[in-house]
Amino acid sequence: MLGLMQRRELLISSILEHAARHHAKGEIVSRRDDGTILRSSYADLADRSLRLAGLLKALDVGTGDRVATLAMNSDRHLQLYYAIAGIGAVCNTINPRLAPADIAYIALHAGDGLIFVDPCFLPIVEQIAPSMVGQVRAVIVLTDQATMPTAVLPDAIPLLCFETLMQAATPLDAWPSFDENSAAGLCYTSGTTGKPKGVLYSHRSTVLLALSMNGADVAGLRATDRMMPVVPMFHVNAWGFPFAAPMAGAALILPGRHLDPATLLALANHERVNIAAAVPTVWFGLLNLMREQGNRLDTLKHIISGGAAVPRAMIADYQALGIRVTQACGMTETSPITTWNSPKPGFDRLDAETQLDKRASQGRVLFGVELRSEGEDRQPVPWDGVSQGNLLFRGNWVASAYYRMPESTVGSEGWFATGDVGVVDADGFVQLTDRTKDLIKSGGEWISSIALENIAIGHPELLEAAAIAVPDAKWGERPLLIAVARPGCCPTPESVRSFYKGKLPDWSIPDRVIFADSLPHGATGKLLKSELRRLYATGA
């Protein structure tokens, strides 16, 4: 038919080809497992990925085969991202912070034939390897021969050295072309409720998300940016930044496993990072370090945070340092980004407090995603900033079912129910109220645990806080706040409760405040409300 456009498949390899051709000198800075820094470029990444693709072929990895990684953010892990997907196989990034039993379940359920592992995670593989006999053909350690560790594995599973194999590998001449709807990546949920569930990403969905992320009202990466994804590459593809950054030519600063605040701050300053992404716990740690030691983030201007609601107080604290905090929202099933907090016209005319309130929301949907808010009757809820509803999404990078669970369709008309409850205002900005399972119903009225936590974090003597429901004979449930004090501070329950006055209705203020040395976090840094409910089920 006359007038149609040329068709080119949207493949992950095309991102790398573009980066190597047009941003050949774009820098990749990688902190290796042993703490050393390696500098390479997008041209190097393209060469190494083609060599690795040849190695994978020699190891009998074919179209659709699953290959596991147990690794942090590094140049070698980035090469695996592109090489595995580039030959039409599937990169299964496994979260090494999960329980060994869950890691074994994921590898077996995915059908992984090879496991690439950072040296620091090799003990995990040693532990689970006996259950992998008959499926996993080899374990490849992401290191060179000089630092190659030893491990006790079953005879049927050889332990191989990555760099030794790479030296002998024959590179592919070029990347193959195939259907853009082919699978490229596989991520599993963290399994906080039941077994982890797999979400299979396509080349098309991955490229479309990266394109959308690079819009001016989203991450808007530029070739002159120096981007540090602290969020791990095993956590929903590091939120897509390993694809968005090369697409734009932005430098990638990969911090590896050394994620303590002091090391991160030093790396960010030394490498002149101006944009970075991580969960709120990371930004809390850096903020506390700067408060305690008087350090500064010299070049960082933009923080992207997700995985949990970002407290308003933290946004204000970074804003005072000249650093903008942007919330993004999503989950494994949405690749993960669905909303991004960028202002609309008129934002600059709002007073400072109202602007801060807006920035504390989860933002508005990206092009390529649709949002629905509905009540318990499944009918749409008004976007009025007040009416609370269950949030659902559908779009080009939203899952239609879980991997190898064909019965697990996302719902009617393709809408995926997130399990989040929130309100949407007239401008389309989403404000999460809570997870459905974390809402507190007291005397027939709903209390948001997120609202309670965000206010508590604003208390000058509190480091972290979590709110849960505990049984109450009169009201059914009442909120209990478990808080962690800042070092050197001794807040009282009365001072914390009085901090809520005027910020929430009196009936929603926690009846009790309990102080703990620390709060439990899951494998992706989120608060483990299930563990808190177990520990404090009676409110004691």
N, C-alpha and C positions, 0 to 999 in steps of 0.2 A: 504494500500500500504506500502510495506516495506521501511524503511529508513526515513520516515517522522518524524518530531519533535513533541514532545508533544504540545498540544494547551492549553494555559492558557489565559483567557480573560484579556485584559488590562483594569483593573478597578481602579478607584481612591482609593477604599478601600485597594487595594494591596499595595499602597504607604504607607498607615498608618500601615498596618500589618508589612511591612518591617521595618519601622521606630521604631515601638514598640518592635520588636524582636531584632533588631541589633543596635539600637541607643536609647535604653530605657531611658537612662539618658540625652539624648540630650535636651537642655534647651529651654523653651519657656518663654520669658519675656514679660509680657503684661502690658501696662499702661491702667488702667481701665478708665471708663468715668469720675470718680471723681478724677482722678489723681494718685490714689494709684497704686503701683506696685505689680503684682502677678507673682510668679515664679512656673512654672510647667514643665513637661517633656513630651516626646513623649509617654511614657507609660501612663501618665495621660491623654493625648489627646485621646489615643485609648480607655481607659476605659470610659471617659466622652462621647466620640462620640457614643459608643455602647449604653450607657444609653440614650443619646439624640435620637438615632435611635428608641429605644423602646418608648420614649415619642411621637415621630412623628407618629409612628404606632398607639398609643393610641388616638392620635388626628385625626385619619382617613386619614393620608397622605399615598397615595398609589403610585404604579408605574406610572411614568410620570406626577404626580401632581406637580404643581409649588408652591414653597414656597418662599416668598420675604424676603429679609433682607434690612434694612436701618441702616447700622452700619459701624463703622470705624474698623481699624485693632486691633483686640483683640483676646484673647484666646477663648472667647465664639463665636465670629464670625468664628474662625477657626474650632471650633467644628461643627458649622452649615455646613460649607463647606463639611466636611467629612460625617456627619450623613445624610444630605439630599441626596447627591449623592450616598451614600453607600447603601441606601434602594431602589435605582432606581428612586427616585424623582428628581426634577430639582431645583437647587438653583438659584433664580433670584435676583442678587445683584443690587439694585436700588441706583442710585447716589442721595444722599440727598441734593446735591448742586443744583439740577435742580429746576425749578419752580414747585410749588405744582401742577399746572395743568398737567405738564408733568409727575410728579410722579404718579398722579392718573391715567393718560392715560396708563402708563407702567403697573401698577398693574392690571388694568382692561383688557388690551390687552393680557397680559401674562396669565390671569386667575388665579392669586395667591389666594390660599385659606387661607393662614396664613401669617401674617406679624410679623417678629421678628425685634425689634427696640431698638437702644440705647436710654437711657433716654433723652439725649439732642435733639433727633429728634422726640420725642413724640408729640410736638406741631404741627409738619407737619402732622402726622397721624390724630390728632384731626381735622385738617382743611379739610382733604380729606375723612375722614371716612364716612360721609353721602352718598357719591357717591359709597361706597363699599358695602352697605347693599345688601344682597342677594348673594354675592360672598365670601367676607372675613368672615371666621368663628370665628376668634379671633385675637387679637393683643397681642403679648407676649413681655414684656419689659425685656431686657437683664440686669437684676440686681437681687439683693436679696431682701427679704422682708423688711429688715431694711431700705433700701434706695428706696423702691418702690414708684414712684410718682403717682399722681392721674391725671386723664384726663376725659374729657367729651366726651364719645363716644355714638353712637346709642345703644339702648338696645339690638339690635340683634348682636352686636359685643362686646363680653366680653373683659376686660383688665386683662391679667394674668401675674403672676410673673415667670420669667424663673427659678430661683433657687428653688422656691417652687415646681414647676412642676417637676424639675429634682430630687428632694429628694424623690418624690413619684413614680418615673418612674421605670419600670422593664427593665433592659438592655437586648439587644439582646444577644443570645449566640454566634452568629457568623454572619459575613457579608454574604448576599446572593450572588450567582453568576448569571450573566445574560449576555446578548449580549453586547460586548464592544462598539458597535455602538449606544447604548442607550444614550439618552440625559442626561447630567449631570449638565450643567450650562447654564444660559441665561443672556446675557448682552445686554443692549440697547445703541445705539449710543446716543450722547449728544443732538441730535436734533437741531443743528445749522441751518439746512436747512430742514424745514418741521418737521413732527412728528418724535419722536425717533423710530428707527427700531431695532428689536430684532435679535440677533445672537445666535444661539443655538449650544453649544459645546458638543461634545460626550466624553465619557470616553476615548475612543481610542485616539482622537485628543489631549486631555488634557495630557494623560500619555506620548504620543509621544513627545509633546512639552517639557515637563519636562525633559525627557531623553535627548533631543537635547540640552536644556539649560545647562545641566550639563556636556556637552563636554568640553574638555580642552581649546578649542578655543572660547568657549562661556562663560557663567558665571563660569563654572568649579568649582562649590561649593564643599567643602570638609567637612568632619565631624568636623574639627577643626575651621571652619569659624564661625563667628558671624555676621549674615546677618540681616540688618534692611530694610524691605520694607516700605519706607515712602509713596510710591505710594499706594493709598487706595485700599483696597480689593474690593471696588465697581467699580474700574477702570480696566476693563478687567482682573479680577482675580489677581490684584496686579502683573500683567505681568507674572504670573505663578510661582512666588516665594513661595507661600504657598504650592505648590506641589513639586517644585524642591528642596527646603531646607530639608524637611523631607526625601525625597528620598536619599539625600546624608548624612543626619544626622547633617547638619549644625544647629547651634542655630538660632532661630528666635526671633528678637527683634521687638515687635509690639507697635508702639508709640501711638496708639489711636487717639484721636481728638486733642491732644496738639501738634500742628505742627509749632508753632512759632520758629524762629531760635534759640533763647536762650535755650528753652526747649529741642529742638532736639539735639543741641550741647552737652548739659549737659547729656542727656540720652546716646548719642553715646559714650561719654567719659567714663561715669560710667559703661556702659555695655561692654566696650572694642570692639565696633563694628569695623570690618575691611572691610566690604563691604556693600554698601547701594544703594538703587535705588529710584529715584524720578525725577519729571519733572524739567526742568532748573530753573524755578522760585524759587524752594526750594533751589537749589545750589547757586543761586544769593543771596538769603537772608542770607545764612550762610556765604558766602564770605564777604558780606558787614558787617555783625556782627563782623567777625574776624578782618577786617580792622579797624573798629571803636573802638573796645574794646581790641584788641591785643590778643584775645583768639586763641586757636588752637584745631584742631581735633587730639587728641593724638594717636589714634590707626587706624583711617580710612586710608586705602591704596587704595581702589578702589571704584570709583563712577560710577554707571550705570545711564545714563540719556536718556530719550526719551519723546515722546509726542509732541515735538517741536525740531527744529534744535538747536543744542548746539553751541553757538558762539565760534569761534576759540580763542578769547581773554580769555574766561572763562576756556577753556581747559589749556591754557598757565598759567593762574593764579594758578590753582590747581596743575599743574605740578611743579610749583615753590615751592609748599608746600610739595612736595613728594607724591602727590595723583594723581593716574591715572584716567582720565575720559574716559569712553567708551560709545560711542553712540550706541543705538539700535533703530530700526525703525519698525513700524507696526501700526496696527489700530484694532478697535474692531472686524472687519471682518476677521482679520488674527490671532486672539487669544492671544496676538497681534504680537508676534515677527516674523519678516521675515528676517531682516538683523542685523548683529552684527559686530562692528568694531574691528577686531583682525588682527594683522599684518601677512604678508606673508614673505617668505624668501627674503632677501635683504633689508628689512625695516631698519635694524640697520646700513646699509651702507649709507643711505640717510642723507643729512645734516639736522640740527635741524629744519629749517623752513619747509622743504619738509615733514619731519615726522609730524610736526604739521598740515600741510595741509591735510595729509592723515587721521590723527586722527579726523579732523573736518568733514569728510565724514560720511555717514550713514552706511558704512561698506558693508559686502558681505553676501550673502544669507546663511542661515543655511541649513544643510542637511534635506531634507523633504519638501523643498520649491523650486519652480522654479521661475525665473524672466524673464520678457520680457519687452523690451523697443520698442515702436512702434510710427511711425509718424501719422499724421492726415489721411494718406491713409491706415492705419492699417498694413503697412508693417514694418518689423523689422528695427530698427535703429542700426547702428554699435556701438559696445562697444569700442569706441576710446577715451573716456574722453572729447569729444567735442560735439558730435552730441546729441541734446536734443530730448527726446521722452517722451511719456506718459508711466508710469510704471504700469505693471500688474503682478499679482502673481497667482500661483496656488500651491496647496500642501495639505499635510495631515491635516493641521489645518487652512485651508482657507475656508470660508463660501461658500456654493453652492447656497444659497438663504436666504432671510430674513424670520424670524419666522412669520408664519401665513400670508405670502405674497407669495404664490406658483408661482405667475407670475414673481417674481423678481429673475430670474436666473442671474448668475454672468457674463455671456457672452459666446461667442463662445469657444468651446473646454475647458471650465472650467476656463478660465482666468478671474480673478477679476480685474477690472479697479479701481485703488486706487484714482484717481483724483489728483495724484502727478505727477509733471513734473521733470525730472532730466536727468543727464548723467551717463553713466556707463563706467568705464575705462577698459583697457585690462585685468586687474586683477580681474574684477568683482565687484569693489568698486562702490557703488551708491553715487552720490552727488545730493541731492534734490535741484532743482532750485526753485521750488515753488509749491503751490497748483495751479491747473489750474485756479481757480477762482480768485487767488491773483496775477497772473502775470500782469505786466504793459506793455501795447503795445504802444510804443511812436514812431510815424513816421514810422510805419511798423516794428520796431525792438522791441524785447522782453527785458524787464528789470526784473531781479529777485528781489522781495521784500525781500527774505531771505538774499541775498547777501548784500543788502543795510542795513538791520538790523544788520547783523553780524559785518559789519565794524563799524557801529555806536556804538555798544556795546563796541568796543575796545577804544573808546574815553575816556580818563581818567576822564572826568567830567560828563559822562552820565551813568545813572542807567539802563535805559530800552529804547527801541525805536521800533517803528512800521512804516512800509512804506506802503502806499496805492496809488492807482491811482486816480487822479482827472481829470476832463474834461479839455481839452485844445483846443482852437479854431484852432491852427496851427498844433499841433502834434497829436491830438486825445486824448491822455492821457499823463500826466506827473507825475512823482513820487513826493509825499509829505511825508516828514518824521515828525512824531509826537514823541517827545522825552521827557523823564523824567530826570531831572538833579539829580546828586548825592547830598545828604545833604551837605549844606555848599558851594556848587559850583554854579557858575553863567555863564555857557557857553553861547556863542552868536551863532546865526544862521550862521554867517560868519565863526566862528571857527570850527563849525561842518562840514560845506560844504568844507572848506579847508582840513579837515581831510581825505576826500575822494580822494584828488588829488594823482594821481599816483597809486591808488588802483583799479580804475575803469575808463573806458572811460569817458571823460568829459560830453558827451551827456547823460549819465545815472545817473549823480549826481543829487540828488533832487534839484529842483529849489527853494523850500522853506522848512524851518525847523520851526516847531511850537513846543513850549514847553507846556507841560501839567503837572498837579500835579500827575496824575496817568494814567494808561492805563487800559481799561476794559479787564477782563479775564473771560473765560467761566467756566463751572462746573468742567472741568478737568485741569484747569490751563492754557489753551491755550489763546493766544491773540484773542479777538473778532474783527476780521477785519470787519465783517458786521456792528458792532456798530460804529467802527471808520469811515467807509464809510458813515454811516448815519449822524454822527456828523460833518464830514468834507467834505461832498459831493461837496461843491463848492470850497474847498481849503481854506476857511476862518478860 
